[in-house]
Each structure stands twice: as structure tokens, then as C-alpha cells.
Amino acid sequence: MENYRANKKIIFRQEEDEGFLFNVDTGEIKVLNSVGVLVWKELDVRNTLEQIIERIATEFDIKSKEEVKKDLEKFITQLKENNLIYVR
């Protein structure tokens, strides 16, 4: 199983339910919704994807963990492609 870690060069800022990821190398900003904020925080404390899926399903009262897993994998891929996280 892959473990993901936040790129330490990314500055995270949360304002209410939204979050912002600022890449100091590129100057790019990515806006996160409330689920994205939760995922980012969970990656920061080094949880596994299974733990993150469980947390999302519980926090947002989602019955289909398969749907959560599919969406999370897509989001993780986007974060990797933008060098916001890395695989450890």
C-alpha cells in the first residue's frame, strides 16, 4: 500500500469550509472544498487511504465507501500530478 505525504513546500491555509494550497515553487494555488480540506489534514497526520475513506464516510454521512474510494483516488491522482503530495 502506498503512503502519501504532503509536499512540505506547500502552504495550506483554511478559511471556513474552504482550503487553499499554495505551491511556493510554481506560485500556483489550488482551492479545496470541505472534503479536500479533510483529506489534506488526514494526509498531514499520515493516515492510510482506508482510514481517510472511513473518516470521509463518517464525517459526511456517505453510505457508499466504494464511491468515496473512487473519488479519493481521483483526488489523490490530481494532487500527485500537481506535485502537492508524494508517495512514500
ChimeraX attribute file (.defattr): number of C-alpha atoms within 10 A of each C-alpha:
attribute: neighborCount
match mode: 1-to-1
recipient: residues
	/A:1	6
	/A:2	9
	/A:3	12
	/A:4	18
	/A:5	19
	/A:6	22
	/A:7	16
	/A:8	13
	/A:9	14
	/A:10	19
	/A:11	14
	/A:12	19
	/A:13	14
	/A:14	14
	/A:15	7
	/A:16	8
	/A:17	12
	/A:18	15
	/A:19	20
	/A:20	18
	/A:21	19
	/A:22	18
	/A:23	19
	/A:24	12
	/A:25	8
	/A:26	8
	/A:27	8
	/A:28	11
	/A:29	14
	/A:30	13
	/A:31	14
	/A:32	19
	/A:33	14
	/A:34	14
	/A:35	16
	/A:36	19
	/A:37	20
	/A:38	19
	/A:39	21
	/A:40	23
	/A:41	15
	/A:42	19
	/A:43	18
	/A:44	15
	/A:45	10
	/A:46	15
	/A:47	16
	/A:48	15
	/A:49	20
	/A:50	11
	/A:51	12
	/A:52	21
	/A:53	23
	/A:54	15
	/A:55	16
	/A:56	21
	/A:57	18
	/A:58	12
	/A:59	11
	/A:60	10
	/A:61	9
	/A:62	15
	/A:63	10
	/A:64	9
	/A:65	15
	/A:66	12
	/A:67	13
	/A:68	17
	/A:69	18
	/A:70	11
	/A:71	13
	/A:72	19
	/A:73	14
	/A:74	11
	/A:75	14
	/A:76	19
	/A:77	13
	/A:78	13
	/A:79	17
	/A:80	16
	/A:81	11
	/A:82	14
	/A:83	14
	/A:84	21
	/A:85	22
	/A:86	17
	/A:87	10
	/A:88	8
